[in-house]
Amino acid sequence: MTPVVIDTNVLLVANGSHQDVSCKCREACVSALLARQRSGMVVIDDGYRILREYGNRTYPNQPKGAGDAFLKWLLQNQSNASRVCRVPITETRTDRFVEFPDPLLEERFDPPDRKFAAVANAHPDKPPIWQGADSKWLDWWPQLAAQGISVHFLCPADVERFHAKKFPGRDLPALPPRP
């Protein structure tokens, strides 16, 4: 199974912390996280940036949602090289990384999301980034794809709906082809 980088919003949607997502979206995120726990690999950074962000937004010690339970599983398996891969990324300034795949895109990218693209680019397989409901990634995926990094939208209909609401009057960007 292909390794993946998982954006924090997938855990939040799975927890039910994003009130505006559809039931189908929440189910997709829960299902994806459960499947990853059963088999497959997750890629994180060796500086604990991703784990810290997950921990700041979820409650692994008192799991109530699938995102909380996933983080607890990830913490328990972080030393298991067959399930979790840590890659080094080099932070040059706060939320700026040598490994970010496209310096021009980095300027437009949300600073807290840059670590996910840097981690994907730093891994030799350039694993896909799982995205739940953050619609800004619709604007970013083509430039990432040009650098060999794919974005897998778990909730395409929700992402399109949120993008249209957030950016009224703008053309809706196309979704990437499904793998």
C-alpha positions as protocol buffer text, in pm:
chain_id: "A"
residue {
  index: 1
  type: MET
  ca { x: 0 y: 0 z: 0 }
}
residue {
  index: 2
  type: THR
  ca { x: 130 y: 345 z: -94 }
}
residue {
  index: 3
  type: PRO
  ca { x: 247 y: 559 z: 198 }
}
residue {
  index: 4
  type: VAL
  ca { x: 49 y: 879 z: 258 }
}
residue {
  index: 5
  type: VAL
  ca { x: 84 y: 1217 z: 424 }
}
residue {
  index: 6
  type: ILE
  ca { x: -235 y: 1311 z: 608 }
}
residue {
  index: 7
  type: ASP
  ca { x: -345 y: 1672 z: 655 }
}
residue {
  index: 8
  type: THR
  ca { x: -478 y: 1752 z: 1002 }
}
residue {
  index: 9
  type: ASN
  ca { x: -823 y: 1838 z: 869 }
}
residue {
  index: 10
  type: VAL
  ca { x: -880 y: 1469 z: 784 }
}
residue {
  index: 11
  type: LEU
  ca { x: -856 y: 1390 z: 1156 }
}
residue {
  index: 12
  type: LEU
  ca { x: -1078 y: 1687 z: 1244 }
}
residue {
  index: 13
  type: VAL
  ca { x: -1345 y: 1590 z: 992 }
}
residue {
  index: 14
  type: ALA
  ca { x: -1334 y: 1230 z: 1120 }
}
residue {
  index: 15
  type: ASN
  ca { x: -1386 y: 1363 z: 1472 }
}
residue {
  index: 16
  type: GLY
  ca { x: -1693 y: 1561 z: 1367 }
}
residue {
  index: 17
  type: SER
  ca { x: -1512 y: 1888 z: 1443 }
}
residue {
  index: 18
  type: HIS
  ca { x: -1602 y: 2046 z: 1108 }
}
residue {
  index: 19
  type: GLN
  ca { x: -1972 y: 2122 z: 1138 }
}
residue {
  index: 20
  type: ASP
  ca { x: -2034 y: 2206 z: 773 }
}
residue {
  index: 21
  type: VAL
  ca { x: -1914 y: 1881 z: 615 }
}
residue {
  index: 22
  type: SER
  ca { x: -2156 y: 1625 z: 481 }
}
residue {
  index: 23
  type: CYS
  ca { x: -2212 y: 1290 z: 648 }
}
residue {
  index: 24
  type: LYS
  ca { x: -2056 y: 1132 z: 340 }
}
residue {
  index: 25
  type: CYS
  ca { x: -1739 y: 1338 z: 391 }
}
residue {
  index: 26
  type: ARG
  ca { x: -1708 y: 1244 z: 757 }
}
residue {
  index: 27
  type: GLU
  ca { x: -1763 y: 878 z: 667 }
}
residue {
  index: 28
  type: ALA
  ca { x: -1494 y: 899 z: 397 }
}
residue {
  index: 29
  type: CYS
  ca { x: -1240 y: 1042 z: 643 }
}
residue {
  index: 30
  type: VAL
  ca { x: -1326 y: 788 z: 913 }
}
residue {
  index: 31
  type: SER
  ca { x: -1305 y: 504 z: 664 }
}
residue {
  index: 32
  type: ALA
  ca { x: -970 y: 623 z: 525 }
}
residue {
  index: 33
  type: LEU
  ca { x: -816 y: 655 z: 872 }
}
residue {
  index: 34
  type: LEU
  ca { x: -944 y: 314 z: 983 }
}
residue {
  index: 35
  type: ALA
  ca { x: -811 y: 152 z: 666 }
}
residue {
  index: 36
  type: ARG
  ca { x: -471 y: 314 z: 720 }
}
residue {
  index: 37
  type: GLN
  ca { x: -460 y: 181 z: 1077 }
}
residue {
  index: 38
  type: ARG
  ca { x: -528 y: -172 z: 948 }
}
residue {
  index: 39
  type: SER
  ca { x: -256 y: -158 z: 686 }
}
residue {
  index: 40
  type: GLY
  ca { x: -30 y: 85 z: 513 }
}
residue {
  index: 41
  type: MET
  ca { x: 217 y: 352 z: 607 }
}
residue {
  index: 42
  type: VAL
  ca { x: 189 y: 713 z: 721 }
}
residue {
  index: 43
  type: VAL
  ca { x: 469 y: 963 z: 654 }
}
residue {
  index: 44
  type: ILE
  ca { x: 548 y: 1233 z: 910 }
}
residue {
  index: 45
  type: ASP
  ca { x: 840 y: 1466 z: 973 }
}
residue {
  index: 46
  type: ASP
  ca { x: 1121 y: 1379 z: 1211 }
}
residue {
  index: 47
  type: GLY
  ca { x: 1081 y: 1709 z: 1399 }
}
residue {
  index: 48
  type: TYR
  ca { x: 733 y: 1619 z: 1533 }
}
residue {
  index: 49
  type: ARG
  ca { x: 570 y: 1919 z: 1360 }
}
residue {
  index: 50
  type: ILE
  ca { x: 285 y: 1710 z: 1221 }
}
residue {
  index: 51
  type: LEU
  ca { x: 238 y: 1513 z: 1544 }
}
residue {
  index: 52
  type: ARG
  ca { x: 235 y: 1839 z: 1746 }
}
residue {
  index: 53
  type: GLU
  ca { x: -30 y: 1988 z: 1517 }
}
residue {
  index: 54
  type: TYR
  ca { x: -241 y: 1672 z: 1541 }
}
residue {
  index: 55
  type: GLY
  ca { x: -201 y: 1676 z: 1920 }
}
residue {
  index: 56
  type: ASN
  ca { x: -295 y: 2041 z: 1949 }
}
residue {
  index: 57
  type: ARG
  ca { x: -618 y: 1983 z: 1757 }
}
residue {
  index: 58
  type: THR
  ca { x: -728 y: 1638 z: 1885 }
}
residue {
  index: 59
  type: TYR
  ca { x: -746 y: 1447 z: 2214 }
}
residue {
  index: 60
  type: PRO
  ca { x: -553 y: 1118 z: 2185 }
}
residue {
  index: 61
  type: ASN
  ca { x: -556 y: 1052 z: 2562 }
}
residue {
  index: 62
  type: GLN
  ca { x: -934 y: 1063 z: 2571 }
}
residue {
  index: 63
  type: PRO
  ca { x: -1028 y: 944 z: 2224 }
}
residue {
  index: 64
  type: LYS
  ca { x: -1385 y: 1030 z: 2141 }
}
residue {
  index: 65
  type: GLY
  ca { x: -1361 y: 1041 z: 1763 }
}
residue {
  index: 66
  type: ALA
  ca { x: -1192 y: 849 z: 1485 }
}
residue {
  index: 67
  type: GLY
  ca { x: -933 y: 1128 z: 1445 }
}
residue {
  index: 68
  type: ASP
  ca { x: -842 y: 1109 z: 1815 }
}
residue {
  index: 69
  type: ALA
  ca { x: -814 y: 730 z: 1791 }
}
residue {
  index: 70
  type: PHE
  ca { x: -599 y: 759 z: 1479 }
}
residue {
  index: 71
  type: LEU
  ca { x: -356 y: 993 z: 1655 }
}
residue {
  index: 72
  type: LYS
  ca { x: -336 y: 755 z: 1950 }
}
residue {
  index: 73
  type: TRP
  ca { x: -259 y: 470 z: 1707 }
}
residue {
  index: 74
  type: LEU
  ca { x: 2 y: 686 z: 1530 }
}
residue {
  index: 75
  type: LEU
  ca { x: 171 y: 774 z: 1858 }
}
residue {
  index: 76
  type: GLN
  ca { x: 177 y: 406 z: 1957 }
}
residue {
  index: 77
  type: ASN
  ca { x: 325 y: 309 z: 1619 }
}
residue {
  index: 78
  type: GLN
  ca { x: 560 y: 601 z: 1557 }
}
residue {
  index: 79
  type: SER
  ca { x: 866 y: 379 z: 1610 }
}
residue {
  index: 80
  type: ASN
  ca { x: 730 y: 98 z: 1391 }
}
residue {
  index: 81
  type: ALA
  ca { x: 914 y: 152 z: 1063 }
}
residue {
  index: 82
  type: SER
  ca { x: 670 y: -71 z: 876 }
}
residue {
  index: 83
  type: ARG
  ca { x: 379 y: 163 z: 963 }
}
residue {
  index: 84
  type: VAL
  ca { x: 529 y: 510 z: 1013 }
}
residue {
  index: 85
  type: CYS
  ca { x: 807 y: 673 z: 814 }
}
residue {
  index: 86
  type: ARG
  ca { x: 978 y: 982 z: 949 }
}
residue {
  index: 87
  type: VAL
  ca { x: 1149 y: 1208 z: 700 }
}
residue {
  index: 88
  type: PRO
  ca { x: 1373 y: 1501 z: 781 }
}
residue {
  index: 89
  type: ILE
  ca { x: 1264 y: 1844 z: 667 }
}
residue {
  index: 90
  type: THR
  ca { x: 1472 y: 2158 z: 709 }
}
residue {
  index: 91
  type: GLU
  ca { x: 1298 y: 2466 z: 843 }
}
residue {
  index: 92
  type: THR
  ca { x: 1479 y: 2782 z: 731 }
}
residue {
  index: 93
  type: ARG
  ca { x: 1230 y: 3019 z: 897 }
}
residue {
  index: 94
  type: THR
  ca { x: 901 y: 2957 z: 1070 }
}
residue {
  index: 95
  type: ASP
  ca { x: 689 y: 2741 z: 834 }
}
residue {
  index: 96
  type: ARG
  ca { x: 946 y: 2768 z: 548 }
}
residue {
  index: 97
  type: PHE
  ca { x: 1117 y: 2451 z: 431 }
}
residue {
  index: 98
  type: VAL
  ca { x: 1404 y: 2368 z: 201 }
}
residue {
  index: 99
  type: GLU
  ca { x: 1205 y: 2063 z: 90 }
}
residue {
  index: 100
  type: PHE
  ca { x: 895 y: 2258 z: -14 }
}
residue {
  index: 101
  type: PRO
  ca { x: 853 y: 2151 z: -378 }
}
residue {
  index: 102
  type: ASP
  ca { x: 789 y: 2488 z: -543 }
}
residue {
  index: 103
  type: PRO
  ca { x: 931 y: 2815 z: -404 }
}
residue {
  index: 104
  type: LEU
  ca { x: 680 y: 3029 z: -596 }
}
residue {
  index: 105
  type: LEU
  ca { x: 387 y: 2826 z: -463 }
}
residue {
  index: 106
  type: GLU
  ca { x: 526 y: 2842 z: -111 }
}
residue {
  index: 107
  type: GLU
  ca { x: 457 y: 3217 z: -109 }
}
residue {
  index: 108
  type: ARG
  ca { x: 83 y: 3151 z: -166 }
}
residue {
  index: 109
  type: PHE
  ca { x: 55 y: 2841 z: 52 }
}
residue {
  index: 110
  type: ASP
  ca { x: -90 y: 2861 z: 403 }
}
residue {
  index: 111
  type: PRO
  ca { x: 211 y: 2857 z: 635 }
}
residue {
  index: 112
  type: PRO
  ca { x: 81 y: 2577 z: 864 }
}
residue {
  index: 113
  type: ASP
  ca { x: 11 y: 2355 z: 561 }
}
residue {
  index: 114
  type: ARG
  ca { x: 360 y: 2387 z: 412 }
}
residue {
  index: 115
  type: LYS
  ca { x: 500 y: 2106 z: 626 }
}
residue {
  index: 116
  type: PHE
  ca { x: 268 y: 1851 z: 457 }
}
residue {
  index: 117
  type: ALA
  ca { x: 397 y: 1938 z: 110 }
}
residue {
  index: 118
  type: ALA
  ca { x: 757 y: 1946 z: 236 }
}
residue {
  index: 119
  type: VAL
  ca { x: 719 y: 1600 z: 394 }
}
residue {
  index: 120
  type: ALA
  ca { x: 566 y: 1455 z: 77 }
}
residue {
  index: 121
  type: ASN
  ca { x: 847 y: 1602 z: -131 }
}
residue {
  index: 122
  type: ALA
  ca { x: 1118 y: 1483 z: 110 }
}
residue {
  index: 123
  type: HIS
  ca { x: 1004 y: 1120 z: 92 }
}
residue {
  index: 124
  type: PRO
  ca { x: 1160 y: 927 z: -199 }
}
residue {
  index: 125
  type: ASP
  ca { x: 818 y: 802 z: -319 }
}
residue {
  index: 126
  type: LYS
  ca { x: 655 y: 1148 z: -303 }
}
residue {
  index: 127
  type: PRO
  ca { x: 344 y: 1005 z: -134 }
}
residue {
  index: 128
  type: PRO
  ca { x: 4 y: 1161 z: -192 }
}
residue {
  index: 129
  type: ILE
  ca { x: -134 y: 1408 z: 58 }
}
residue {
  index: 130
  type: TRP
  ca { x: -478 y: 1320 z: 190 }
}
residue {
  index: 131
  type: GLN
  ca { x: -702 y: 1622 z: 210 }
}
residue {
  index: 132
  type: GLY
  ca { x: -1040 y: 1633 z: 382 }
}
residue {
  index: 133
  type: ALA
  ca { x: -1228 y: 1961 z: 354 }
}
residue {
  index: 134
  type: ASP
  ca { x: -970 y: 2240 z: 312 }
}
residue {
  index: 135
  type: SER
  ca { x: -1076 y: 2399 z: -16 }
}
residue {
  index: 136
  type: LYS
  ca { x: -759 y: 2607 z: -63 }
}
residue {
  index: 137
  type: TRP
  ca { x: -582 y: 2288 z: -173 }
}
residue {
  index: 138
  type: LEU
  ca { x: -795 y: 2300 z: -492 }
}
residue {
  index: 139
  type: ASP
  ca { x: -586 y: 2600 z: -595 }
}
residue {
  index: 140
  type: TRP
  ca { x: -256 y: 2436 z: -499 }
}
residue {
  index: 141
  type: TRP
  ca { x: -279 y: 2080 z: -629 }
}
residue {
  index: 142
  type: PRO
  ca { x: -183 y: 2154 z: -994 }
}
residue {
  index: 143
  type: GLN
  ca { x: 152 y: 2309 z: -895 }
}
residue {
  index: 144
  type: LEU
  ca { x: 217 y: 2023 z: -653 }
}
residue {
  index: 145
  type: ALA
  ca { x: 132 y: 1770 z: -925 }
}
residue {
  index: 146
  type: ALA
  ca { x: 383 y: 1941 z: -1155 }
}
residue {
  index: 147
  type: GLN
  ca { x: 643 y: 1858 z: -892 }
}
residue {
  index: 148
  type: GLY
  ca { x: 530 y: 1494 z: -865 }
}
residue {
  index: 149
  type: ILE
  ca { x: 312 y: 1528 z: -556 }
}
residue {
  index: 150
  type: SER
  ca { x: -54 y: 1434 z: -575 }
}
residue {
  index: 151
  type: VAL
  ca { x: -336 y: 1551 z: -351 }
}
residue {
  index: 152
  type: HIS
  ca { x: -612 y: 1302 z: -283 }
}
residue {
  index: 153
  type: PHE
  ca { x: -936 y: 1478 z: -191 }
}
residue {
  index: 154
  type: LEU
  ca { x: -1138 y: 1245 z: 32 }
}
residue {
  index: 155
  type: CYS
  ca { x: -1441 y: 1478 z: 13 }
}
residue {
  index: 156
  type: PRO
  ca { x: -1449 y: 1623 z: -340 }
}
residue {
  index: 157
  type: ALA
  ca { x: -1808 y: 1750 z: -332 }
}
residue {
  index: 158
  type: ASP
  ca { x: -1756 y: 1923 z: 4 }
}
residue {
  index: 159
  type: VAL
  ca { x: -1427 y: 2078 z: -108 }
}
residue {
  index: 160
  type: GLU
  ca { x: -1591 y: 2220 z: -420 }
}
residue {
  index: 161
  type: ARG
  ca { x: -1885 y: 2354 z: -216 }
}
residue {
  index: 162
  type: PHE
  ca { x: -1653 y: 2519 z: 39 }
}
residue {
  index: 163
  type: HIS
  ca { x: -1435 y: 2670 z: -233 }
}
residue {
  index: 164
  type: ALA
  ca { x: -1737 y: 2822 z: -411 }
}
residue {
  index: 165
  type: LYS
  ca { x: -1858 y: 2970 z: -82 }
}
residue {
  index: 166
  type: LYS
  ca { x: -1515 y: 3098 z: 26 }
}
residue {
  index: 167
  type: PHE
  ca { x: -1426 y: 3246 z: -313 }
}
residue {
  index: 168
  type: PRO
  ca { x: -1754 y: 3366 z: -468 }
}
residue {
  index: 169
  type: GLY
  ca { x: -1728 y: 3481 z: -826 }
}
residue {
  index: 170
  type: ARG
  ca { x: -1412 y: 3282 z: -893 }
}
residue {
  index: 171
  type: ASP
  ca { x: -1410 y: 2988 z: -1129 }
}
residue {
  index: 172
  type: LEU
  ca { x: -1411 y: 2656 z: -950 }
}
residue {
  index: 173
  type: PRO
  ca { x: -1075 y: 2485 z: -1001 }
}
residue {
  index: 174
  type: ALA
  ca { x: -1083 y: 2134 z: -1139 }
}
residue {
  index: 175
  type: LEU
  ca { x: -1028 y: 1838 z: -912 }
}
residue {
  index: 176
  type: PRO
  ca { x: -726 y: 1620 z: -984 }
}
residue {
  index: 177
  type: PRO
  ca { x: -785 y: 1294 z: -1167 }
}
residue {
  index: 178
  type: ARG
  ca { x: -874 y: 1009 z: -933 }
}
residue {
  index: 179
  type: PRO
  ca { x: -599 y: 750 z: -884 }
}
